[in-house]
């Protein structure tokens, strides 16, 4: 008999969506589904969007309109929005924020040509 790989428990526990806590009154669910990951990838590759527009679209796509509206109303310093985007990316990769920050600071190794 062949080997059996049972992912049922992983799938069930993986169904819990990560959240991002902005302040003591605002916690938002991060949509880290495959379809959202595909949309975020498309947004990041869209050359017609400026950097700020990309960031706004990423936040709206992953956190929803209510969260996006709240965040934009707060008019946080720009680095806060960059941190929020890092949290979104961390949730997609199932990594900690620290791991994502570490990866973004490590230069990528180039493959052989």
C-alpha positions as CSV (number, residue, x, y, z in Angstrom):
1,X,0.0,0.0,0.0
2,X,1.2,3.5,-0.8
3,X,2.0,6.2,1.7
4,X,-0.9,8.3,2.8
5,X,-0.5,12.0,3.5
6,X,-3.3,13.4,5.7
7,X,-3.7,17.1,5.5
8,X,-7.1,17.3,7.2
9,X,-5.8,18.7,10.5
10,X,-3.6,21.2,8.8
11,X,-6.4,22.4,6.5
12,X,-8.8,22.7,9.5
13,X,-6.3,24.6,11.6
14,X,-5.2,26.7,8.6
15,X,-8.8,27.9,8.2
16,X,-8.3,30.4,11.0
17,X,-7.5,33.8,9.4
18,X,-4.7,35.9,10.8
19,X,-5.5,39.3,12.2
20,X,-3.7,42.6,12.5
21,X,-4.2,44.8,15.6
22,X,-4.0,48.5,14.9
23,X,-5.0,49.8,18.3
24,X,-6.9,48.6,21.3
25,X,-10.2,49.1,19.5
26,X,-9.3,48.0,16.0
27,X,-8.4,44.5,15.0
28,X,-8.9,43.4,11.4
29,X,-8.9,40.0,9.7
30,X,-6.3,39.5,7.0
31,X,-7.6,37.6,4.0
32,X,-4.7,35.4,3.1
33,X,-6.6,33.2,0.7
34,X,-5.0,32.0,-2.6
35,X,-7.3,34.3,-4.7
36,X,-6.2,37.4,-2.6
37,X,-2.5,36.3,-3.0
38,X,-3.0,36.2,-6.8
39,X,-4.6,39.6,-6.7
40,X,-1.9,41.1,-4.6
41,X,0.7,39.7,-6.9
42,X,-1.0,41.3,-9.9
43,X,-1.2,44.7,-8.0
44,X,2.5,44.5,-7.2
45,X,3.3,44.0,-10.9
46,X,1.0,46.6,-12.3
47,X,3.3,49.2,-13.8
48,X,0.4,51.7,-14.2
49,X,0.0,52.1,-10.4
50,X,2.3,54.3,-8.4
51,X,3.8,53.1,-5.2
52,X,1.2,54.7,-2.9
53,X,-1.7,53.5,-5.1
54,X,-0.3,50.0,-5.0
55,X,0.0,50.1,-1.2
56,X,-3.6,51.4,-0.9
57,X,-4.9,48.7,-3.2
58,X,-3.0,46.0,-1.3
59,X,-4.4,47.1,2.0
60,X,-8.0,47.2,0.7
61,X,-7.6,43.8,-1.0
62,X,-6.2,42.0,2.0
63,X,-8.0,43.8,4.9
64,X,-11.3,45.0,3.3
65,X,-12.8,48.4,2.7
66,X,-13.7,49.1,6.3
67,X,-10.2,48.5,7.5
68,X,-8.7,50.5,4.6
69,X,-11.0,53.4,5.3
70,X,-10.1,53.4,9.0
71,X,-6.4,53.3,8.3
72,X,-6.5,56.1,5.7
73,X,-8.6,58.3,8.1
74,X,-5.8,57.9,10.7
75,X,-3.3,59.5,8.3
76,X,-0.4,57.6,9.9
77,X,3.2,58.3,8.8
78,X,4.0,56.4,5.6
79,X,6.3,53.8,7.3
80,X,3.2,52.5,9.3
81,X,1.5,51.7,6.0
82,X,4.6,49.9,4.8
83,X,4.7,47.9,8.0
84,X,1.0,47.0,7.4
85,X,1.9,45.7,4.0
86,X,4.8,43.7,5.5
87,X,2.3,42.1,7.9
88,X,0.0,41.2,5.0
89,X,2.9,39.6,3.2
90,X,4.0,37.7,6.3
91,X,0.5,36.3,6.7
92,X,0.5,35.1,3.1
93,X,3.8,33.3,3.6
94,X,2.9,32.1,7.1
95,X,5.9,33.9,8.5
96,X,6.5,36.3,11.4
97,X,6.9,40.0,10.7
98,X,10.5,39.7,11.8
99,X,11.2,37.0,9.3
100,X,9.7,39.1,6.5
101,X,11.8,42.1,7.5
102,X,14.9,40.0,7.7
103,X,14.3,38.7,4.2
104,X,13.7,42.1,2.8
105,X,17.1,43.3,4.2
106,X,19.0,40.3,2.9
107,X,20.1,40.8,-0.7
108,X,18.9,38.1,-3.0
109,X,21.4,35.7,-4.4
110,X,21.5,35.6,-8.2
111,X,21.5,32.3,-9.9
112,X,24.0,31.2,-12.6
113,X,23.5,32.7,-16.0
